[in-house]
């Protein structure tokens, strides 16, 4: 399994604070059957500072868990216009961009167009936490964006609204990748747990595409496959969705 969004590099942002925590994250990743991690520090942090010393040590630890580390970045939308050299996910053509809140769509269209002209493809990080209107998500998709949702959102860790939006996006084929956004501490990977939960809703093939096939395609510069749930949710999960979601929005 490939995790395309993870804050495992120590001391560069609000992720792993030291090498010891990063090594705990590697152990947790291995337990989740993750074999490749794309390291995506925040562009708002100080992502380049200690890399020359820390990265080789982290690579060595990862190798002992049979985990490959690739480089990437999680760009804040506000920083994009100020950054000329952009770091993509695993040296692909895909950029990971975080919108802290829903931005004006005219501004987004302009930036997306400029990035597309430079050959970049765009993945929006965990939009279920920033957006409240599915039509805004659809407009971003029409402007060229794909969407990475977080495992923790499906598990209800971010509360009712992100869970509700995650399920709506999943149901409408607007979830293209599921990643951890792990930061260490009590924010670990939870990909295995999420896989089990969503398999009961969308079917295992659907989840394989979101967690395995689409991340593999990303590393080959191929666009993600569209995924729609295959079957009705299992009873227990259906109850969970009904508990969190307004009746008018989700009818599992
Ligand atoms: Fe992140």
Boltz pocket constraint, residues with backbone or C-beta under 6 A from the ligand:
constraints:
  - pocket:
      binder: B
      contacts: [[A, 5], [A, 6], [A, 7], [A, 40], [A, 74], [A, 125], [A, 181]]
      max_distance: 6.0
